[in-house]
């Protein structure tokens, strides 16, 4: 198991999780800016967003030395700002 986790190709493939996470964050940012979205339960939306973000955080911490993860971590920060402001007040 240790050989698999220390393999560089495993880390590169896992870094693609950060790209997928960035894609969904940017889609959510786009929807929060250009559409008026009403949620029935903001608590469950917050918990779901937190859970998905924690899973992506674990994958991004595992692949923190990959170039893809470094770039994605910088561009996700401004994309989450409209989501937090417009969805959660």
Phi, psi and omega in degrees: 000323181293327178294323180291317182288335179268356179291135183291328180288328174295320179292322179292321178290322177292332177296338176293340174297322179292327176292318177296320178297319178296321178301312181290328176294318179291325174295317178296322176296315179299314180295323182288333179277315190261352180233154176260102185256129178248129179255146179277329179223101181289336179293314180292326176295319179294318179293320179294317178296320178295318179297314179295321179293325178292319177297316178293324177297318179297317179294322181287328175290325178294326183250033187295340180269357179279144182297320181300315181294322179296317179293316181296323182295331178281325184275345178286326185303308178289338179285333180280342182299309178296328180295313182292318182291315186276329180274316189252005176077000000 
